[in-house]
């Protein structure tokens, strides 16, 4: 049992950086080696003890719901042919009945808006938010690490990693008041600051544990850039009651919302697989030009 039982997965994005592939396939269904992105996020949540999974979807995302359903005809065929390994792979995609919920976001109004749509399903308890674009390769799941830390610290918690100062304009950045081990107690967050003005180099990545008070805060903030409701703004608005802590997880994060990050993650996860690593490493070595040495 864990005090964090529910997780929200905002999966309504159009995935325009992966067109034309995402014209008919949800971005979250793009395969990282042989598992779609959404499976990595769900597996991480399950490892952390999550029992209820809430997907905030949009039009054209029906494949996500089908993916976690039973494929009776396929499974019968595989069983008849003795394909035990394939059956085992499919078994990982099955979820217990009643544990998945799907909420439709009709317009792309921001991450804060997407999280707010899950209010009735979340209820009055702390919950997790996982952004499937951020895939984290770690011996212990990043969310599991956060859940254990949150059991002590409480309040809002965001996953963080250190970045180069020149990269701060691409992230939400913590305004750190003090640090204690992996925890950074913050005065607030700044969304994509100019590197010269960034209050720290603690960058927020796509894992959150939020108190239910966030829903009231989401109802008070005004739309920000692009007319979207920013989750960062709601967390800042709720600082007096809940506070916010950054947690620097152990692991390697890949931005699979970008083509470059997706390709890098594919290589990294493939190299983790013994049956793929040897030939792939040789293949890459043949094609990567050596770095010229200084004279």
N, C-alpha and C positions, 0 to 999 in steps of 0.2 A: 504494500500500500504506500501511496505517496500523497502529500498534501496538494500536489498539482495533478489533477485528473483529466483536464480537458486541454485540447490544443486547437488553435485556429490556423488554417493554412490559406493565406490569400493567394488564389490561383486564377484571378480574373484577367491578368495582363494579356495583351495581344501578341507579345513576342516578336515585335517588328524587326528586331535585329537578326532574327533567324529566318526571315522570308527568303525564298518562297516556301521553305519546309513547313512553317507554321500557318500557311494558308488554310490547311485542312487538318493539321495535327496540333493539339495544344502543346505549347512550349514545354510544359511540365512532363509531357510524354516522350520527349526526345531521349533516346537511350544513351546513358553513360556506360559504356561497354555493353552490358546486356540487361541493365535495369534502367527504367526511366527515372528522371530526376525526382519525381514525386515519391518513388519508392524509397530513395535514400532518406528523404525527410520523414516519411512515416516510420521507417525502421528506427531512426534516431529517436523519434517520439516514443515508440513502443519500448525501446531500451530504457527510457527515462521513467517508465511507469504510466504513461498516458493511457487512459481507458476510453475516452471519447474524442472523436476526430471530426472537426468542423471545417468544411471546405467552403470558402467564399468564391464562387465560380461566376461565369458569364456565358453568354450565348456562344455556342460552338465548342463547349468544353465537355460534351457528353461522354467522350472517350475516357475521361478521368473516372466517372462513375462506373462505367462498364469495366474498367480495368480491375477494380476491387470486387467485382461481382464474380459469382461462380460461372465457369465456362463448361457447362455440363457435357456438351457434345465433344469439345476438344479433349476434356479429361477422359471421357469414355474411350475415345480413339487411342489416346496415349496408353491407357491401361491395357487395352486389347493388344497393343503392339509391344507391350513390355517396356515402355519408355519410362523407367523409374526415375531417372535423373531429371527428365523434363517435368514429370509429375511433381517432384520435390521442389523444382523451381517455381512452378505455378502455385504450390501450396503457400509460399511466402507472400503471395499477393492477396490471399483470402483474409477477410476481416470478420470477426464475430458479428452475427446479426445484431442490428440495433446500435452499433458503435459509431457508424458514420452518418453525418448530416451534411446536406448541401444547401447553401443559401445563394441566391442569385443576386449579383451586383449588376444593375441595369446600365449604369453609366460609370466610366472610369474616373471616379472622384477622389482617388488617393488612398494610400494605405490606411490612414485614420478612418476614412469612411468605410473601408472594407472590414476593418476590425469592429467598428461600431455595429455593423449588420449582424454580428454574432452575439449581441448582448443578451437576447432572450434565451439563447441556447447555453450560454456560459453561466448565466445566473450570478449569484452573489458569492463568488469564490475566485481565488487567484487562478490564472490560466497562462498557458504558453502560446506564443506566436512563433511560427517557423516560416521563413521565406525560402521556398524550394530552390530559388536561384542561387542561394548561398549553400554550397555543398562543403561540409567540413569533414576532412579525413582525420580521424583520431582513434587511438586505441580504446578510449572510453568516450561515448557520445558527448558532444558539447552540451546538449540540453540536460543530460544526466548530471554532468558536472555542475551546471547552473542550479538544478533542482536541489541538489545537496547543499549548495551554498545558500540558496534562498531560504531553506528551512531554518537557518540561523539569522540571516540578515533581514528578511522580509522586505516589504516595499516593492517598488518597481525595480526590475533588474534587466540590464541589456548586456549582450555579449560584446566584448571589445577585443581589438587587436591593435598593436602598435604599428603605425605607418610612418613613412618618411614625411617630413613637414610639407614638402611640395605636393604630396598626395592628399592632404587634408581637405582640399576643395572638392573632393569626390565623395566625401562621407559626412555623416553626422558625427560631430566631435564632442566629447565630454569636456565640460568645464570642471576640472578636478579640484576638490577642496583638500582631500588627503587620501593617501594610499595605505592599504594594509594587506600585504601579500598579494593575492590575485584580485582583491577588491579595490575599486576606486570610488570613493564616496564623492558624489558630484553636486555642484551647485545647479547644474542644468546641462542642457545640450544645445549646440549651435549647428544648424544644418548647412553643410558645405561652405565653411568659412574660407575667406581669402587666407592663404598660408601665412601671410604676415600677421593676420589677426586671430589665427586659430588659438584657442585657449590651452590646448594640449595636443598630443598626437595619439590619444586614445580614440580610435575609430570604432563606431558602432556597426556591427554586422547583423545578419538577419536571424537572430534569436532573441526573444524577449520573454520575460515572465512579468505579468502585469497584474496589479490588484484590480478588483472590480470597480473601484472608484474611477478608473480610466474612462468608463462609459459616460459618467456625468461630465467629466472634463471634455470629452469629445463633443458633447452637446453645447459647450460654451465657447469653443474656439471658432474663429472665422477662417474661411478658406484662405490658403496661402497662394504661392506661385502656381499659375495654371489653373486657379480655381479649385485646387484640391485641398482636402483636409489632411494635414500632416500629423502623423502619430507623434513625432517629436514635439510639436506644439502642445499637444494634449498632455504629454508627460511633463513638460515644463509647467503647464497650468496646474497640474496636480501635485507639484513639489511640496507645497505646505502640508498636505495631508499624508502623502505616501513617500516622498523623497525618491531618489534614483541612485542606483549603484551600478557601476560597470564591473563585469566579471571577465577577466582575461583568461580565456579557456586554453587548455592544452590541445593543440591540433593545428591543421593546415587548412585554411579556407580558400575555396576556389569560387570566383565570380562566374557562375555558369549562366548568368544573364547576358554575358558577352561571348562572342564567338571565340576570342582568344582564350578566355578563362575556361570555356567548355572544352576546347581542344586540349589544354593543359591538364584539366581534370581527367579527361579520357586517358591520356598517356599515363598519368600517375596511378590511377586505379587499375589500369591494365598491367602496369609493371608490378603491382601488388599480387597479381595472379600467377602462380608458378607455371601454369600451363601456357601462359602467354608471354611471360617476362623475357625468357631467353631469346626467342626469335624477334620479339619487338625491340629489345635493347640493341640487338645486332642490326636490325633494320634502321633504327634511328641513328646508330653510330655511322653507318655507311653514308647517310644523307646529310648529317650535320657537319658543316665545314669547320675545321679546327680554327680556333681564334688565333689570328696572326700575333707572333711574339714581337715585342719591341726590340729594335736593333740595339 
